Each structure stands twice: as C-alpha cells, then as structure tokens.
Amino acid sequence: MAISAVLQKEIYKKRHSFVSISPMLQATVKASRNFNATDDAEILYKAMKGIGTDEEAILQLLVARSNAQRQQIKVAFKTLFGKDLVDRLKGELGGKFETLVVGLMTPPLAYDVSLLRNAIKGAGTDEKVLVEILASRTPEQVKDIVAAYRKGNTNRNIFTNMSVFYEWLSQANRPTGIQQATIQADAEVLFKAGEQKFGTDEQTFVTILGNRSAEHLRKVFDAYMKLAGYEMEESIKRETSGGLEDLLLAVVKCARSVPTYFAETLYYAMKGAGTDDNTLIRVMVTRSEVDLLEIRTEFRKLFACSLFSMIKGDTGGDYRKALLLLCGGDDE
C-alpha cells in the first residue's frame, strides 16, 4: 500500500505542473494534519451502521481529507471491517451525491481513466470529456491515462472511430520553456495554414498547438495577433469546425490559463435551465486539490456571481453541501 501512496504523490506532482505558483496554495482540499486512517474508518463505519445513514458525517469527513488520505482510509476500513469502503458507500448513498463521493474516493489516474472509458464507450462519443482531458492535462498525464486504459483492455486502440486529431494529440510531446528562435516562425506557419490559405491545413494547427509549451504558445499567440490582426481563437473559429474546433479552442484557452478554462466550463455547466452535473462533478473532483481557488478567482472576474453562489443556487441536499465544501468559500 506504500507504493500506491507514492504513485499518488507522483501523479499529483504531474497534475500540479500546470499551475505557475505553489499548487497547494491554490487547492481548496488539502491533507488533514491530524490524520488517522483507523479513526476515520471507524467514523465512516458508524455513519453507515444500522438503520439510516449519517450523510453529513460522511461528507464532512471525506471532503476534509486529501485523495491520498482517502486511499489510506479505504485500506483501514477493509482491514477493520473486511468490507470495501466504496461498495459500502454506494450501497448507502444515491444519485448525484453518490457519484460525487465515489469520484472523491477514486485515485486521480484511475478517475481520469474512467472518464476516458465512459466518454468513448457505446455508440456515441462524449467529445466534451475528451477535449477537457487532452487540453487540460499535461502530456505526461495524458500518456499515463492512455497507458493505464490500454493495460488489460482488449480494444487497445482507444480512438477507433474518432478523429485522427484526438489520437495525434494524445501522443503529443510538449517541451518545456520558450523557444525564442521559433516564435515568429510558428506564428507565420499558422497564418499560412489558415488565414492565408484557401481551405485550412488542420494538421499544421494540431502539430504546433500540440507540441509547444503553454509559455511558448502564449508568445506565439501575441506574434500571431500582430501578424494576422486576429486573436488565435478567432482564426480557429473561422478556419475549423466541429470537434476539432472545440479541441483547438480548448488547447488555446488552457495555454492562456487553465483556471480560466475551468471557470468557463463550470459556468456553462450551470448556466440556463438544468445543470450539467457530470461536468460539475468532474471538474470539482479533479481540480479541488490543484487550482480550485484560482478557478474561483477567475470565475468571479468573468461572471456576475461567485462559483459558491452559483453552485448553491443550482444544486440541493447533501450533494450541494459536499460541493460547497469542495468549493471552500464564497467570493461575493
């Protein structure tokens, strides 16, 4: 079990690499200092023992623990009571609250793999999830996700029946830092592949956007603006469409600011009639230990309300309580 804990720490190091300042300062969920896995396992057992379930005790405890600590609680629960904690939680909870809690109990890599698997299984494909994973995760994370998916899976070609661009980006390799010598050249190549060409050389867009660091791309976007007179996003909207347009726009947005990308994702998940709970849960689970504080800040800058207040108005019950605890505070 010690190996699992080490792996989780490594996964988090990779996931945090998108954040420019100390990631722990931007997390809303942090490791509990006075942590005892055995004590927590006993509290959860009592919360589910007998008739009725103490959902309040469950959500208060699990949201106050890091993912790595939740994995230790799972082990302690199995040792003490001989039962799988996640199975017990599934049996006691229900609906969106259950989905959220199960997400919190899943190791980050396994959670991303499950997102990928659910996005591509069946007749249709949830391209929104694929776009989010490919655009917002680091190249190392994407490779880990793809490798973990393929391990023991009979359908090893994940992107069968999908655009070649998804598969290509899943194998992309972004170097770190800024390559000063190629900034202007990259901007000119993109301009010639789109605005200056009849039709669009889509592969060129994918090649450059998928194989440059975020820092480098921001310089390229500035050079492109001077050259073309348009922001990169405007050109992508004019020159591409469908899933490729969504993917490239997400890559550009994440290169500019991952927290801003997720602030917009959360807003549109709750805007208007109905709530996209799958997106709301996915983002809150995956970003709570990474940059959710920064996402909250960007959310408040962009929109007329705080993330906290929008979640409060769009959700209810224990599901809402847990989401608000993950959010970590109001910015009104």
Secondary structure in CASP SS format (residue, H / E / C, confidence):
PFRMAT SS
TARGET T0000
AUTHOR 0000-0000-0000
METHOD secondary structure of the structure
MODEL  1
M C 1.00
A H 1.00
I H 1.00
S H 1.00
A H 1.00
V H 1.00
L H 1.00
Q H 1.00
K H 1.00
E H 1.00
I H 1.00
Y H 1.00
K H 1.00
K H 1.00
R H 1.00
H H 1.00
S C 1.00
F C 1.00
V C 1.00
S C 1.00
I C 1.00
S C 1.00
P H 1.00
M H 1.00
L H 1.00
Q H 1.00
A C 1.00
T C 1.00
V C 1.00
K C 1.00
A C 1.00
S C 1.00
R C 1.00
N C 1.00
F C 1.00
N C 1.00
A H 1.00
T H 1.00
D H 1.00
D H 1.00
A H 1.00
E H 1.00
I H 1.00
L H 1.00
Y H 1.00
K H 1.00
A H 1.00
M H 1.00
K C 1.00
G C 1.00
I C 1.00
G C 1.00
T C 1.00
D C 1.00
E H 1.00
E H 1.00
A H 1.00
I H 1.00
L H 1.00
Q H 1.00
L H 1.00
L H 1.00
V H 1.00
A C 1.00
R C 1.00
S C 1.00
N H 1.00
A H 1.00
Q H 1.00
R H 1.00
Q H 1.00
Q H 1.00
I H 1.00
K H 1.00
V H 1.00
A H 1.00
F H 1.00
K H 1.00
T H 1.00
L H 1.00
F H 1.00
G C 1.00
K C 1.00
D C 1.00
L H 1.00
V H 1.00
D H 1.00
R H 1.00
L H 1.00
K H 1.00
G H 1.00
E H 1.00
L C 1.00
G C 1.00
G H 1.00
K H 1.00
F H 1.00
E H 1.00
T H 1.00
L H 1.00
V H 1.00
V H 1.00
G H 1.00
L H 1.00
M H 1.00
T C 1.00
P C 1.00
P H 1.00
L H 1.00
A H 1.00
Y H 1.00
D H 1.00
V H 1.00
S H 1.00
L H 1.00
L H 1.00
R H 1.00
N H 1.00
A H 1.00
I H 1.00
K C 1.00
G C 1.00
A C 1.00
G C 1.00
T C 1.00
D C 1.00
E H 1.00
K H 1.00
V H 1.00
L H 1.00
V H 1.00
E H 1.00
I H 1.00
L H 1.00
A H 1.00
S H 1.00
R C 1.00
T C 1.00
P H 1.00
E H 1.00
Q H 1.00
V H 1.00
K H 1.00
D H 1.00
I H 1.00
V H 1.00
A H 1.00
A H 1.00
Y H 1.00
R H 1.00
K C 1.00
G C 1.00
N C 1.00
T C 1.00
N C 1.00
R C 1.00
N C 1.00
I C 1.00
F C 1.00
T C 1.00
N C 1.00
M C 1.00
S C 1.00
V H 1.00
F H 1.00
Y H 1.00
E H 1.00
W H 1.00
L H 1.00
S H 1.00
Q C 1.00
A C 1.00
N C 1.00
R C 1.00
P C 1.00
T C 1.00
G C 1.00
I C 1.00
Q C 1.00
Q H 1.00
A H 1.00
T H 1.00
I H 1.00
Q H 1.00
A H 1.00
D H 1.00
A H 1.00
E H 1.00
V H 1.00
L H 1.00
F H 1.00
K H 1.00
A H 1.00
G C 1.00
E C 1.00
Q C 1.00
K C 1.00
F C 1.00
G C 1.00
T C 1.00
D C 1.00
E H 1.00
Q H 1.00
T H 1.00
F H 1.00
V H 1.00
T H 1.00
I H 1.00
L H 1.00
G H 1.00
N C 1.00
R C 1.00
S C 1.00
A H 1.00
E H 1.00
H H 1.00
L H 1.00
R H 1.00
K H 1.00
V H 1.00
F H 1.00
D H 1.00
A H 1.00
Y H 1.00
M H 1.00
K H 1.00
L H 1.00
A H 1.00
G C 1.00
Y C 1.00
E C 1.00
M H 1.00
E H 1.00
E H 1.00
S H 1.00
I H 1.00
K H 1.00
R H 1.00
E H 1.00
T C 1.00
S C 1.00
G H 1.00
G H 1.00
L H 1.00
E H 1.00
D H 1.00
L H 1.00
L H 1.00
L H 1.00
A H 1.00
V H 1.00
V H 1.00
K H 1.00
C H 1.00
A H 1.00
R H 1.00
S C 1.00
V H 1.00
P H 1.00
T H 1.00
Y H 1.00
F H 1.00
A H 1.00
E H 1.00
T H 1.00
L H 1.00
Y H 1.00
Y H 1.00
A H 1.00
M H 1.00
K C 1.00
G C 1.00
A C 1.00
G C 1.00
T C 1.00
D C 1.00
D H 1.00
N H 1.00
T H 1.00
L H 1.00
I H 1.00
R H 1.00
V H 1.00
M H 1.00
V H 1.00
T H 1.00
R H 1.00
S C 1.00
E C 1.00
V C 1.00
D C 1.00
L H 1.00
L H 1.00
E H 1.00
I H 1.00
R H 1.00
T H 1.00
E H 1.00
F H 1.00
R H 1.00
K H 1.00
L H 1.00
F C 1.00
A C 1.00
C C 1.00
S C 1.00
L H 1.00
F H 1.00
S H 1.00
M H 1.00
I H 1.00
K H 1.00
G H 1.00
D H 1.00
T C 1.00
G C 1.00
G H 1.00
D H 1.00
Y H 1.00
R H 1.00
K H 1.00
A H 1.00
L H 1.00
L H 1.00
L H 1.00
L H 1.00
C H 1.00
G C 1.00
G C 1.00
D C 1.00
D C 1.00
E C 1.00
END
